[in-house]
Structures are given as structure tokens and as C-alpha cells.
Amino acid sequence: MALSVNSSSLTPLDKAFLNRATQIAEAYLHDVDFTVASFCRMMGYSRSQTYRRVRELTGHSPSRFITRRRLERAARMLKEEPLTIREIAGKAGFKSRSYFGTCFKEYYGVTPGEYR
């Protein structure tokens, strides 16, 4: 369930923006202190510009964009790594196992344990 973006309608600048956003998000997903403000600074745009562009290109807020990237990473880890759900939640950047479980179920429709 990756973020759906119609890449055929994207300009080269749009693609570059999304690639940069994805690279930054992926590089800091493990950091529980990585915030939208940090993301915006690293992107080199103001919060409002980043929000507008991410929303325009993905249909999601920057916060949701980051959370979905974290959930996708967690799903890969659940399938590939023999870690506990708590460990996976931490490595995916979630401070709370219960919040991770809530977000995971909302996105995938099943709990992390059921997904595994």
C-alpha cells in the first residue's frame, strides 16, 4: 500500500521534489524525534510550502506522508526481521507501541501481530 502518485503527470521538478522528500523521510524514519518541522528544514522550504507541495503531489499532509513511510518500513520489518513488535515500532520511529498499533491497523486493516 505505497503512496499512490500518478508519475506520468508529474513534471521533472515534481519528481525531484518527491524523490528528495522520500530520501529525507527514509533517512530519518528510525528517529522518534524526527518531526514535520525537521522535515521542512531539510527540504529547504517553509512549513506552508512543504505542506502545499506534499499535499498536492501525494494527497497527504507531510505528517501523514512520514507516518505512511514509517508504516511501510515497519511492514517490511514484520515480514523480514525476527524482532518483537515493540522493537519494530521503535526502529520505525514510533515512541509508543500502542500508537504504532493504532496507526498500523488504520493503514493495513489488521494489527501488526496479525500482519506478521
C-alpha positions as CSV (number, residue, x, y, z in Angstrom):
1,M,0.0,0.0,0.0
2,A,2.5,2.6,-1.1
3,L,1.6,6.2,-1.6
4,S,-0.1,6.4,-4.9
5,V,1.2,9.1,-7.2
6,N,0.4,9.3,-10.9
7,S,4.0,9.6,-12.1
8,S,3.0,10.2,-15.7
9,S,1.5,13.5,-14.8
10,L,4.5,14.7,-12.8
11,T,6.9,17.3,-14.1
12,P,10.7,16.7,-13.6
13,L,10.6,19.2,-10.7
14,D,7.7,17.3,-9.1
15,K,9.6,14.1,-9.4
16,A,12.8,15.7,-7.9
17,F,10.7,17.1,-5.0
18,L,9.1,13.7,-4.3
19,N,12.5,11.9,-4.5
20,R,14.1,14.3,-2.1
21,A,11.1,14.1,0.3
22,T,11.2,10.3,0.2
23,Q,15.0,10.2,0.7
24,I,14.8,12.5,3.7
25,A,11.9,10.7,5.2
26,E,13.6,7.3,4.7
27,A,16.8,8.5,6.2
28,Y,15.2,9.7,9.4
29,L,12.3,7.2,9.9
30,H,14.1,5.5,12.8
31,D,14.4,8.8,14.7
32,V,11.4,9.2,17.1
33,D,12.3,12.9,17.3
34,F,12.0,13.5,13.6
35,T,9.2,15.9,13.1
36,V,7.5,17.8,10.3
37,A,9.4,20.9,11.3
38,S,12.7,18.9,10.8
39,F,11.4,17.6,7.5
40,C,10.6,21.1,6.3
41,R,14.0,22.4,7.2
42,M,15.8,19.6,5.5
43,M,13.6,20.1,2.4
44,G,14.6,23.7,2.3
45,Y,11.1,25.0,2.2
46,S,8.8,26.8,4.7
47,R,6.3,24.7,6.5
48,S,3.4,26.1,4.4
49,Q,5.3,25.5,1.1
50,T,6.2,22.0,2.1
51,Y,2.7,21.2,3.2
52,R,1.2,22.6,0.0
53,R,3.6,20.7,-2.3
54,V,3.4,17.3,-0.4
55,R,-0.4,17.6,-0.3
56,E,-0.6,18.5,-4.0
57,L,1.7,15.6,-5.1
58,T,0.6,12.8,-2.7
59,G,-2.8,13.8,-1.4
60,H,-1.5,13.6,2.2
61,S,-0.1,16.1,4.7
62,P,3.7,15.9,5.4
63,S,2.8,14.3,8.8
64,R,0.8,11.5,7.1
65,F,3.5,11.2,4.4
66,I,6.1,10.5,7.1
67,T,3.8,8.2,9.1
68,R,2.9,6.1,6.0
69,R,6.6,5.8,5.1
70,R,7.2,4.6,8.7
71,L,4.3,2.1,8.5
72,E,5.6,0.7,5.2
73,R,9.1,0.2,6.7
74,A,7.5,-1.5,9.7
75,A,5.5,-3.8,7.5
76,R,8.7,-4.8,5.7
77,M,10.4,-5.5,9.0
78,L,7.5,-7.5,10.3
79,K,7.8,-9.8,7.3
80,E,11.6,-9.9,7.2
81,E,13.1,-9.5,10.7
82,P,12.7,-11.6,13.8
83,L,12.2,-8.6,16.1
84,T,9.4,-8.0,18.6
85,I,6.7,-5.7,17.7
86,R,7.9,-3.2,20.3
87,E,11.4,-3.2,18.7
88,I,10.0,-2.8,15.2
89,A,7.8,0.1,16.4
90,G,10.9,1.8,17.8
91,K,13.0,1.2,14.7
92,A,10.2,2.6,12.6
93,G,10.2,5.8,14.6
94,F,7.2,5.3,16.9
95,K,7.6,6.3,20.5
96,S,4.6,4.3,21.7
97,R,3.8,0.7,20.8
98,S,0.1,1.4,21.2
99,Y,0.1,4.4,18.9
100,F,2.1,2.2,16.4
101,G,-0.6,-0.5,16.6
102,T,-3.4,2.0,16.1
103,C,-1.8,3.6,13.1
104,F,-0.8,0.2,11.6
105,K,-4.4,-1.1,12.0
106,E,-5.8,2.0,10.4
107,Y,-3.5,1.8,7.4
108,Y,-3.4,-2.0,6.9
109,G,-6.7,-3.1,8.4
110,V,-5.0,-5.6,10.7
111,T,-2.8,-5.4,13.8
112,P,0.9,-5.8,13.5
113,G,0.7,-9.3,15.0
114,E,-2.0,-10.4,12.5
115,Y,0.0,-8.9,9.7
116,R,3.1,-10.9,10.6
